[in-house]
Amino acid sequence: MPSRSTLFADIDSMEPDRFADHLAEDVSFRFGNADAVIGREAVRDTWAGFCSGIDGVSHSLVEEWQTPSATIVEAEVTYTRTDGTTVTLPVVTIYRGGELIDDYRIFMDVAPLFEADG
C-alpha cells in the first residue's frame, strides 16, 4: 500500500501521471455518488480534467486508520480556484489494494468549490 504522504503529495502536485502511478491497471475510482471510473488511464484522465478547472490543491491530513483490508484517511483539502480564491473542504478517502491501489473512494461535498465566492 502506498504511503499516505507520498500518495497525497503526488495528488497535490496536480501531475496526473504521479497520481496514476499509485493505481492498479484495473482500479475502480468513485467520487461521492458519481459512477465509478474504471482503469488507471481513465482515472488519470478524470483527474487531469478536474485539475484543468482549478489552480491548486493541498491536503492537510487529520487522521489515518488502517484495517486489514483498507486505509481510511480524514483530511481537509484546500482548493485554489482559477480566480485565486481558496476553499477548504473536509474529506474522507478510503483506498484498498496491495502495492498498488485497486479501489479508491472519495467522500466529500465538492459543491462549495464551484459556488461563487462570498
Summary of the structure (lengths in Angstrom):
residues: 118
radius of gyration: 13.7
end to end distance: 40.2
largest distance: 43.5
contacts: 320
relative contact order: 0.20
helix: 25%
strand: 43%
